[in-house]
Amino acid sequence: MMKLPKMCLIKSTIVLIVCLSSMVNGDKVKTVSLNSWNLSNENKTIIVSNLKAPTGVYTALKSRFGDILDSKNDEALRWIANETWTFSTKFSGSPDKNTKVNLTFHGIDTVATIRLNNRLLGNTDNMFIRYSYDISSQMQVDNELEIEIKSPLVVARERAEYLISQNKSAPPHCPHVRENGECYRNMLRKMQMSFGGDWNLAALSMGIWKPVELEYYEVAIMRDVDVAIRRNDTHWTLDIRVFLSTGVRQNFYGELTFIAAELLDAPYELKKRLILYNSPQIEFQINIPQEKVQMWWPNGYGEQKLYPLYFRAQCWLDINGPALKSKTRSQKTINIGFRTIELEEDVDDFGRSFYFKVNDHPIFIKGASYVPSHILPEQSYKESKLEHIIKSAKESHLNMIRVWGGGLYESDTFYNLTDYYGLLVWQEMAFSGATYPMTLTDFVESIRLEVYQNAKRLAFHPSLAMIVTNDEIELYLTKNKTELGDDSTRLEEEYRNLFMGIIRHELNVISRKDFNPRAGPMISTPSMGVEESKKDLSTEPQNPNYGDVHFWQDEKDAWDPDIYPRARFITEFGIQSLPVLASWNRTLYEDDELNSIITHRQHDPKGSLPMMKLITRHFRLPAMDWDENVDKLVFLSQVSQAMAVKTATDVFRSERAHKRTMGAMYWQLNDVWIAPTWSSVDYFGNYKIVWYWSKQFMAPTSIIALIDNNNDRINITVTKEELVDDIEEPEAYNITMYTYQWSELYPRRTETFEVTVPSNGFFRKYINLPDVFNGLYTKYNSFLKFELSKNNHTISNTYIFPSNFHQATGMADPQLRIRFTPDNCDEETSTSHFMYYSFSITVKMPALFVYLEIYHPSIEKYKLSENGFVLTEPIKVIHVEMELKRDFCLELKPEHVRVLTVNQLFVNSVSSPYSTTASINNVSQPAEESTTVEDDVDASTIPTTISIDLDQEY
């Protein structure tokens, strides 16, 4: 298991509160986790024992009925969500006479009745909040606890039907039939994606998704600490709020000790202070000289320095204070980072700017939307998986992660990792694309508590850049105003009350009167931004001159730079693709057909049409049966996605001039199952081509080249999105333009010119197309490579393909060969789950989008140094890191490696009408016994030969 970085585990802010009422000794607040549970359905026909919490119904039933992520189990196991389920446990213990005991549920999913010793303790109906009950008077020596969880489908339907009967409905009611989802998701404060979507399965989870604990204490328990940071000319100020939880119904007193070993020479003592029981918190400020502080920076701009803090407090009821040492203590650990963050929305000639400044420097945001790491929330915060996803974001040069509003408020581990790796967080509250029932009083009150609790928990993280109260609800109300008819006015007013009223008010718990610790809150995305949203509900949430936009136009050519908006900030855009075959194979039952599974999991209301149209727009394909060529469909879908996301990102980054565009976040980073989706990292952690490419096209210093058909030229941008403290003058770079012909490996023409680029700046130039393509070099037989270098070291490169590939002439068989060699591995001494190979690839002609896929049943996931690349040099070495399912030395054989290039599909291909639908059959893993891998088409129509040589030396 991968370990959370030491900085996150050890160098943490420790907050210690000791709370007492005339006690002796000095023990911590005692917490006892209730980890062992039994599960049964309503008629007791299904019973599962010895479950370890956190857990859920689908998780508990996996060994008996199968994994919901396998085959078509998302449908086959839907019956589970229609039943009532009961979790039960027993525990022992009784409190001292002066000790209180809380039974605290940190997360129940979702609508539940809780009974202790056959007596009603309480009800839950919001999975995002903590429920805590004082059981001091009910607790016995031996206790029985039951959590009866009702069917979310039944409860949601009952609420919706009631509202409809009262003419107070909250649309939309049901998803598109293609999404294969469930209705009335907005009736429950539950992860909205549980009900299904155009990219994910419906999995109506139920369970104990966070710990259940007994908490023994006397006066108060610390829950959260918020440290807001601001800077002036000489020092940094820590504005600290320590939030307590108490069961007493009278004001009490407290003292606090604050220790910051790296920042303060001695502990800071806060003497006796009155604490209000109905708003129990301690507030104070500490000044830190600037020279003692190393700033925290987003990924790519500097280091992520984190500082440990430590608090200790004593609380008591008697005004005279404790006569003896405290009996109980409560403590908490956090990390802080010193940074300032602002959202600039200056009025300009077009509207308002919209960009983030961190530590006074404008930051171009390169990001992606994060979805929960698992469809079952109790499995969504596994440390190793979270680290893999977030580290992958860092490695691909992202500097922001959008926590999407259809998912969860993520775990503490998640935000510790974003702090550590320098990923700013665009945090959306858990509301998405629907109206919410304001006429249900208990529903609204639980939302108040949801916002209040989660805001306090997340506020101190240096990575938290901005809070947005919802995803796409303003857009929904605007787009559907006519369809909503007479209800439109009511729904808009309810929207104002909830998001611009209640939620924004509850977020004040982490705001400050005289400064803003973070950007926002912004009301919705897309929207016209923070300042404009203070006025009223937007009528133009997609106005490109303000705020942010979501860009979805599947009917257009996503490779065309001209289709993309020159907007201020693009929060969603992307293209669908298929995961690697190795991942598909892990989800299949023995009798499954892959084509049937792909079709079943295609939830886009438009089906596979947009994906297939984009493929056939650009690739001249031979007549083939997609049923027998799924490997090629996977390959081409990933190339199409990569080219589209690269083109869009290049357009957006090239618009940095005058702050016209200052951020883009693609949809989506990760996934919850293996399916046709928009992700760059699949559910098992394997990478698509777009992830490999993003390591280059999102690099801090990059060269961008885009064809401008309107002006018949190539626009070149060098963007430098990083700070170099010791270099004040602009740096000199060389740009080299290579002209290649498809029929020759080496460039026929080379031109170099020098440019200078300032730190965190850019350079722009254009070249007229007629000056490049003339005479022997045409748009059809040639392509261009642009290389950015410094001191003979290549920093970045990009390619221009001036014609549609349908029109390309001269493309040849590259005669590609691979030779792979393992690193030294000793079977007897190997203790690592990781193994490494080197692939040496040779070609004799340019090879377009060389794609490597590795399949072996013992491989958990793998990472190549590059993939889907254009090869314009005779030899290239690719390194692969494989995470294995157990410790041993893996021997790769030719049948474990699949290689594809576009050349194979183009050379001597037969022209034929293109179909925009695909009938897909099961494709088994390659199993050729020879060292030659050939495609499943007639060799006379595709003469390209790919040979794989195995180096047997160790």
N, C-alpha and C positions, 0 to 999 in steps of 0.2 A: 504494500500500500504506500502510495506517495505521501510524504509527510508535509503538513502545512509548514511554510517557511518559519525558521526559528524566530525571526523578528515578530511573527504573528503570535507565536506561542509564549515567548519569554519576555520580550521587550514590550510589555503591555502596560497600559495604565491600570493600576490596581486601586480600586476604591473600596475603602474599608469603613463600615459603619458599625459601631457597637451601640446597641440599644437596650436599655434596662429599666427596671423599676425596683430600686433598692436590692440589687443582686450581688452575689459573690462569685469568685472565680473569673475565668476569662476565656470561655469557649466560643467557637464560631456559632453563628446561627446554624442550627442543625437542619440539614435537608436529607430526606430519604426518598430516593426514586422508587416508584412503583413500576417495576420492569417486567413482571411475570403476569401474563393475562391469559384468559380463556375466551373463546369466541363461540357463539351459537346463533343460529337463525331462530325465527320466531317459534317454529314448531319443534325445535330441537332435533331435527333430522340431520343437521350438520353441526358437529362440535369439533373444535380445534383447540388443543391444550398447549400450554407452555410457550406462549408467544412472547417475544421480547419487544417491549415498547422502545421507540415509536414503531407503530405497525398500522396496518389497515386491512380491510376485508379482502381486497384483491390480493394483497401481499400474503395474507394468511392462507388463502385458498389456492395459491399458486401450485403447490406440490400436488394437490388433489385434482384440480380442474385445468391447470395449465397457465402459462404466462399470458397476460392480456396483450402483450406485444408480439406474440407469435401468431403466425398464420392469419386466420380471420377471427381470432378470439375477441377482438373488440366488439364483434356482433354476437358471437357464440356465448359470451359471458355477460351480456347485457342484463340478463335476468337477475344477476346479483344486486344490481342497483335498484331493483323493484321490491326488495325485501327489507324488513327491519332486522337489524343485527344487534347483538348485545355482547359487549366486552365485560368481563368480570374478573375480580381479583380479591385476594384476602391479604390483610396485613395486621400486624400486632403493634401494641404500644399505647401508652397513655401519658398525657402531659403532667408536669408538676402543677401545683395549684396556681402559681404565678406565670405559667407559661401558656402562651396562645399557640394554636396549631392551625395553620392554613392548609387546606387541600387545594393545590394549585394545578390547573390544567393549562399548560402553555399553548396548546393547540388541539381543538377537537373539530373534526371534519364530519358533519357540520351541525345538523339539527339533532340534538340529543337531549335525553332526560337522564339526570344523574341521581342515583339513590345510594344512600349510605345506611347500612343496617336496616334495609327495607323502608327507609323514610326518605321522602323527596328532599333532595339537597338543592337542586336547581335545574334550569334548562339552558341550553346553548343553541344559538342559531347564527353564529358568525365564526368561521374558521380562522379569521385573522386576529382575534383578540384573545387575551389571557383571562380566564375565569378563575377566581380565587374565592374560596369559601372558608369561613372560620368554623372549624368543626370541634372546637375545644369542648363544648358541652355535649356533643353527640358521640365523641370518640370512646370506644370501649377497649378492653384489653385485646379482644379479637374482633376484627371488623371485616365486613363484606361490602365491597363497592361494585356497583353496576353502572355501566354507561349504555343506555339503549339508544341506538342511532337509527333514526327514521330514514326511509327512502327519500333521497333528494328529489327524485322524479315526482313522487307523490306529493310532497310538500310544495314544490314549485308549482305544480299544476293546480293544487287547491288554492294557493294564493292568487295565481293568475285568474282563475275562474271567479274568485270573489271580487277582484278588482274590476273585471269585465262586467259583472252583474251590477256594480256600483257606478258604471260609466267612468271609471278612473283607470283604465288599462294603461300599462307601461310597455309600449312596443320596443323592438320587434318581438314577436312571439316565438317563431320557429325559424331555424336556419334553412338555407337552400337544401333541397332534397339530395343534391350531389354530396353535400358535406356529411351525410349519414349521421347527423347529430341529434340532440335532444332539445326540446322546447323549454322556454321560460327560464333561461339561465339567470336573468336579471332579478328573479324573485328571491334569490339566495345570496348571502354574502359568502360566496364560495369562489374558488378559482374558476374564472369564467371559461377558460379553455377546457375545463372538465366536460363541458357539454358538447365538445367537438368544434371543428372549424374547417377552413378550406385547406389546411396543411396538417391537421392533427386529428387523432382519433378521439371519440367520445369515451371517457372513462369516469363514470360518476363515483369517484372515490368516497369512501367512508372510513373513519378510523381515528386512532390516537396518533396524530401526525407529528406531535411534539411531546416532550416529556411530561409526565405527571409526577408531582412531588408533594411530600409532606414537609412543611416548613415550621420549625419550632422556634419561637422568638418571644420577646416580652413586649416591646413598644413599637418598633418599626423595622422594616427591611428596606434596604436600598434596592431599587429596581434599575434605574438608569442614571447616567451622567451625561450632560451635554456641555461640551467645551467649545464655545464660539471664540474665534480668534480674529483680532484686528491689529493693524500695524499703524504706527505713526513714524515720525522722523527719527526717533531715538530708541523705541522699544516696541515689543509686541505685548498685547493685553490678552490674557486668558479670562474670558467671562464665563464663569462656571456655575452650572446649576446641578445640584445633586437632588434627584427625585426619590422620595421615600414612599413606602406603602405602609399603612398602619391600620390596626383594627381597633384602636382606642377612639373614644368619642369625646376627647378633651384635648386641649392644646398641651404640648409637651416641650421639653427643652433639649438642646443638643450642643455638643462641641465637635469640632472637626480638626483633624490634623491632615495636612496636605504635603506630600513629599514628591519632588521631581528631581531625582538625583543628578541628571545631566543638565538641569537648568537652574536649580537653586542650591545655594551652599548649605542651607539648613532647612529643616522642616518648617512649614508655615502653620501656626496654631490659630485656629478660629475659636474664640472663647464662647461661653454660654450664650445661646441665642434661642429666643422663643420660636417655636415651629407650630404653625396652624394645622390642626388635624385634618381639616377639609381641603387643604392645599399644602401637603407636607413636602417642603423642599428647602434646601439651603443654598443661598446664592452668595458669591463673592468674586472678587477680581484679583488677579496677580499680574504684575508687570515683569517682563523678561527683557533684558537688554538685547538689542539686535545682534551684537557681536557674539552672543552665546548660541545663536540659532542658525541651523542649516535648513534652508527652505525645502519643502516638498514640491515636486514638479510632476506634471503628467508625463506619461511614457513618451520618450523621444526628446524631451526638453531638459532633462536633468535627472538627478537622483530622487529617490523616494525615502527621505529620512523620516523615521518614526521615533517618537519619544515616549518612554514609559512614565506614567504618573501613578501616584499612590495616595489614597484618601483613607482616613480612619476617623469615625465619628462615634460619639457616645450620646445616647438619648435617654432621658428619664422623665418621670412625671412630677417628682417632687421639686419644688423651686429651689430647695437648698442643695440640689445636686446629689450625686451618688456618694454615699459614705464609704463604700468599698469599691473594689475593682469591678468592672462590668462582667456580667455573667455570659452574655451572648454578643457576638459580633456578626456583621454582615459585610461581605466584600464583593468587589467587582473589578474586572481587568479590562482596560481599553488601551488603544494606541492613538496618539494624536500626531498630526503633521502641521507644520506652519506653512500656510499658503493663504493668499487672498484670491477670491474669484468673483468676477463681476460679469453681468450680461449687459453689453452696450447696445442701446437702441436709440441712436442719435437720428434726428430728422435730417434727411438729405434730399437730393433732387428727385429721387425715385419714391421715397416713402420713409422707412426707418431701417437703419442697419440692425443686424441681429448677430452678434458674435460674442464669444467668451474671452475674457481677459484673465489670465492667471498670473499672479505676481507682477501685475502691470504690463504683461506682454500679451498681445493678441494671439490666440491659438486657433489654428484651423482644425476643426474637429473631424477626425476620421474614426467612424464608429460603426457599430452594428447592433441590431436588436437582439437581446438575450431573452430566451424563453426558459422556463423551469427545466432543469436537467432531467426530469422524469415526469411522466404524466401522473404518477401517483405521488402526492406531496410528501408522504412519509419517506420516500426514497429520493427526494429532490436535493438533499443537502449532504450527500456523501462527499467527503473531503477530497478524495483522489479524483473523482470525476469533475468536481468544481474546479480544482486546480488545473486539470488538463484543459478545460474550456477557456479559463481566464488566461492561462499562460499562452494558449494558442492565439488568443486575441492580442496579447502583447507581442508575440513573435511575428505577427502579421502587421505590426506597426499601428494598431488601433490605439487611440488615446481616450476613447469614451465607449461605454457600454450603456445601451438603453435598456432599462428594466421595464419591459412592456406591461401595459396595464391589464392585459388579459391573463396574466400569470399571478405570481405571488409577491409579497414583500419577502425578499430573500433572507437567508439565514445569516447569522453573525459571521460564520465562516466565509461566506461569499463576499461580504463587504471588507473583511480583514484582507482577503486576497486582492480585491481591487485597490485597497490602500497600498498593499505591498508591491503590486506590479504597476501601479501608476495609471490605472484605468479610471478616468472620471466617470461618474454615474449620473445618467439622466434617469431619475426615479419617477415612475408614474404610479399613482395610486391605483388600486386594483378595481378599476372601472373601465369598461371598454365597449364602444360601439352600440350602446343601448340606453334607453331611459330607465330610471330607477324609481320604485314606488314610494313617493313621498307621503302618501296617505296612510302607510303602515307605521304607526308611531314607534313600536319597538324596533322595527327595521332601521329607522332613522337614528334612534338613540344608540343602537349598536354601531352605526357608522361613526358617530361622534367618538366613541371609545376606540374604535379601530384606528382612526386617524391620530388621536391623542397618544395612544400607546406606541404605535409604530414610528411616529415622528420622533418621540423621545428616544427610542431605541437606536435610530439610525443617525441622529443629528451630528454626533461628534466626528464621524468619519471624514477625513480630509478628501476622500474621493467623491463625496456627495456634492455634486455640482449644482443640481437644480431639481426641484420637485414640481411635477405636473399633475394636476388633480384628476385627469382622465385622458383616455385615448379615443379619439375620433367621435366623441359624442356631439360636439358642436357641428362637425361635418355631417353627422347623421341627421341632426335636426334641420340643417340647411338644405341638404340634398332631398330630404323627404317631406319638406314643408307642405307641398301640395297634397301628397298622399296622406299625410296625417290629418288634413282637413281641419274640422272644428277643434280637434284635440291639440292642434299645434300651439295655440296661445297658452293653454294650460301647461303643456309639457315644457315649453320654454321658461315659464315662470317657475316651475318645479326645478328645472335645471339651475336657474339663477339661485334659488333658495339653497339647493344642496351644494353646488360646487363653488359658487361665488359668495355664498353665505356661510353655511355650516362648516364645510371642509376648510375653506380659507381661514375662518375664525379659529378652528381647532389647531391649525398649523402655527398659530401665534405662540404656542407653547415653546417653540424653538426659534422664534424671531427675537430681534432686539430693537429697542426704540430708536437708537441713534446710529445703528449700522446694520447691514444685511450680511450674515455670515456666509450666504450662498445666493445663487441667482434664484429668481422667482419669488413665490410660486407662480407658475404659469397655469392657466385654467385648463386648457385643452391642447391637444396636438392632433392635427394641424390647427394653427390659429394665427392671429395677427400679432402675436407676441404678448409680453407681459404688460407693457404700458397701454396698448390699445385694449387689452382685455379688461382693464380696470374700468373702462367706460360702460361696456355692455356686451351682451352676447353678439359675437361677430356674425355678420351676414356674408363675409368673404373669407372664410378660414383658409382658402387655398390661394389667397392673393400673394403672388411671388415677391412683391415689394415689401412685405412685412412678415415678421415671424418665421414660421416653418411651414413646409408643404410636404404632403405625401404624394409621390409620383407613381401612378399605375396606368399605363397605356399599352396593354398587351397586343393591341391590334397593329401597332407601329413596329418598325424595325429597330430593335434595341441596340443594334450595332451602329446606328446612325447618330452622330453627335448632335445633329440639329434638332432631335426630338426632345432633348432634355431642357427643363426650365432653367432660366438664369435666375434662380430664386435665392433668397437670403440664406436658407438653411433647409436641407432636404433630410427629413427624418425617416422616410421609408422609400425604398426603391429596390428592385431586384428582379430576378428571373428564376424560374423553376428548373430543376435538373434532377437526375436520378443518382442515388448513391452507388458506390462500387458494388460489383457482384458478390464479393466476399461478404459484405454486410447483408445483402439480400439472402444469401444462402443460410445465414445464421437464424433467420426468422421463419424458414420454411419447415413444414412437416413433411414426412417422407412422401406422401401422396399429393402434395401441393404442386401446382403448375405455376411457374413464376409469372407468366402473362396474366393469369387470373388474380394473383396477389397484387401485382402492380395496378391492374384495373380497379380492384377493390379499394386500394389505398389512394387512388387518385381522387382527391376531394375538391379540387378546383371546380367551381361551377361550370367553367368552360372546358373541363376535361383536359386532355393532353393537346388540344388544338393549338394554343399559343406556343407551347414548346416545340411541337412538330413544324409549325409554320416558320418559326425562327430558324430551325435547322435547315429546312428546305429552301429558305431564302438564300442561303449562303453556300450550301454544299451541293456540288454536282454528284449525285449518288448513283451507283449502279442499281439496276433492278434487283431488289433483294426482298426476301421475306423477313420482316422484322421479328417474326416469331422465332426464327433460328439465328438471329443476329442481335440479341439484346446487348451483348458486349459493345457493339458499335453504337447502339442507341444510348447507352450509358455514356460512352466517350463523347459523342457529338452533343449530347445535352449538356455535359459539363463544359465543353469548349464554348458552346453558345452562351452559357451562363457567365463564364469567365470573361469572355470578350465583351459582353453587355455591361457587366459591373465595372470592368476596367474602363470602358469608354465613358460611362456615366461619371465615374470618379475622376477621370482625366478632365472631363468638361468642368466639373465643379471646382476642382483644384485650380484649373487655369483661370477661373473667374475670381481669384483672390484680389485682383487689382481693385483698388478703391473699396474694398470690403464688400464687393457685390455678392459673392457667395463665400461663406465662411464655415461651412460644415456640411457633412454628408454621412448618413448612417444607413448602411444597406440592411435589408431584410433577407435573411436572418442569420445569426451566427451559428446557432446549434439546433438540435432537434430532439424530439421525444419518441420517435419511432423511425423505422426504415420505410420510406415512402417517397413519392415524387413531391419534393418541397423546395423551398428557396434557400436552404441552409448552405453554409460553407464547410461545416464540420458535422458529420452524420452522428446518429445516436450512439454508435459504438466508438466514436472518437476518431474515425478515419476521415481523411481530408479529401475534399473535392478539388478540382483544378483551380477554382477561383481562390481558394485559400493559398495555394502555392503561388499563384500569380500575385496575390495581394502583398506578399512579402517584398515584391519588387515595385508594383505600381503605387503602393502606399508608403514606400520608404521615405524617411524624412527629407532627403535630398533626391529629387527625381527629375527626369526629363520627360516631358509630355509632348507628343506630336499628334495633331488632329487635322484631318482634311477639312478645309472650309470650302465647300462646293459653291457657296454663294459668291465668294470672291476669287475662286479658282486658285487657291493657295494652300500651303501647309502652315498652320500656326504652331509655333514652337514655344514652350514655356519651360523654364527651369525654376522649380520651386524648392525653397530651402526652409523647411518647417522645423528648425532646431536653433538653439542658441549656442553661440561659441563665445564664451566670456573673455577669452584672452585674445580674440581677434576683433578689432574695431573696424578695420577697413573691409570693404567687400572682397570676397575671395575670387580668384581667377580659376576658370575651368575651361576645358576644351570640349566642344561639341563636334563629333565626327559623323558625317552622313555617308553610309555605305549603300551603293546601288547594286543589288543582286538581280540576276536573272534566274528564273525557276530551273533552268536547265544546267546551271553551273554552281558549284559549291562556293567558289571564292568570289568576292565582290569585283565587279567590273570597273567601278569608279568610286573614288574616295575623296571627300571634301571635309576640311577641318577649319573651324573658326573658334576664336577665343571669346569668352564672355566673362563678366563679373557679376557676382550675386551677393547681396548683403545678408547678414545673419537674420533669420526669420523673414526673409524677403523673397524676391522673385525676379526673373528676367524674361522678357518676351521678345520674340522675333518671328517674322514670317518669310517663307520662301515661295515664290510663284511656281505653280505646278508646271507651266510650260517650260520653265528653266530646268526642270528635273527630268520630265518625261518628254523626250524628243529623239528623233533619229532611231538608233538601235534600241533605245529604252522606251518602251511603251507601258501604259497602265496595265496591260494584260500579260506581258511577259516578264515584268520586273516588280520588285518590291524593295522597300527601303528599311534600313536599320539605322537608328539614331543612338549614339553612344555618348554619355557624359563621363568625362574622365578628369583626373587631377594627378599631376606628376606620374603619368603613364599608368595610373590605377583606375580601372573601370568602376564607376560609382553607380551608374544606372543606364539602362538601355530600353528602347521600345521600338516597335515595328509599325510600319505603314504598309497596308495592303490596299493599293489604290483602286482596284477593281473588285467587283464581286467575284468570289471564287468560281462561280459558274463560268465566268469569262476568262479565267486564267489559262494561259497557253504555255506549253513547255514544261509543265510539272512532270518530274521524272521519278523513277524508282530510286530511292536513296541508298539501296543496298545496305540497309541497316543491320548491324551485328552487335550483340551484347556479350560481354564476358564478365561474369561476376565472381567475386572472391570474398570469402568470409574473413572476418577478423579472427585472430587466434581464439580458440575456445577449447577448454579441457572439460570433457564430460564428467570427470571424477571430481573436479574442484569447482565447477561452475555453481555460483550461488546467486546469480542474477536472473531476473525475468527478462532482461534485455539482451539482444544480440544485434550485431552490426555486419552489414555487407557493403561492398563497393561494386558498382556496376560501371564497366567501361563500355561506352557506346561509340561506335564508329559509323560514319556515313560517307558516301561518295557524291551525293547531291543534297541540296537543302531538304531537310525533313521538317514537315509542318506539324506542329503540336504533337510531339513525341509523348506518348502516354504509357506509363507503366502501371500495371496493377498486379499485386502479389496476392496469391491465395494459398493458404495452408491452414488446416484445421487447428493447428497449435498456436496460431498467431492471434493475439487479442486485438491488436491494432498496430499500424506501422506508419512511419513518416519518412518521406523521401526528401532529399535536399532540394530537389526541383521536380516538377512534373508538368506535363502538357506544354513543354517548351518548344521553341523554334530552334532547330540545330543548324547553324550555318558555319560550323567549323568541323574539321575531320574527326575529332575525337572529343568526348566529354565524359567526365567521371561523375556519377551520381552516387551519393551515399544514402543508405537506408538504415533506419533504426526500427527494430521490431520489438514490441512488447509481447512476450510469450505468456501462455497460460500457466506455465510451470517452468522450473529451473532445469534447463538442459541445453545441449548444443543442437541447434536446428540446421539441418542440411537442406538448402534450397536446391530443387531440381528444375530442369527446363519447364516441366509441366506446371510448376508453381508460379510462373511468371507469364503474364499476358502483356503484349506490346502492340500498340496501334499507332498509326500516323494517318493524317488526312491523305497523304500521297496514295495510300492503299486504296482509298475510296475514289480517288480522282483519275488515276492513271488508266487510260483506255476505258473509262466507265461508259456505260451505254445510256444515252439520253432517253428519258422516259417521263411521262407525267408524274407529278409528285402527289402522294396522298398525304393528307393532314391527320389521318388517324392511324393507329398502329394496333395490329393484332399480335400479341406477344405470347410466346410459349416458353416453357422452362428450358433454361440453358445450363448444362452441367459444367463443372469446372474443367478447364482444359486438361487433357490427359494423353497428349501425344507422346509416344515413346522415343521418337527421334529428337534431335536437337534443333529441328526446324519447326517454327510455329507458323502455320498458314491460316488464312481466313476462311470462313465457311462460305466461300463463293468460288465460282469457276476461276481457276488460275489463268485461263486465257483472257479473261476480262480484267483481272487484277494481277498483273505480273509481279508486283512487289514481293520480294522475299525478305523475311526477317529471320536471322539465325541467332541462336543462343548457345554460347559455349560455356560449359561449366568448368571452372578451374577447381580441380580436386585438391589442390594443395591447402594445408592448414597452417 
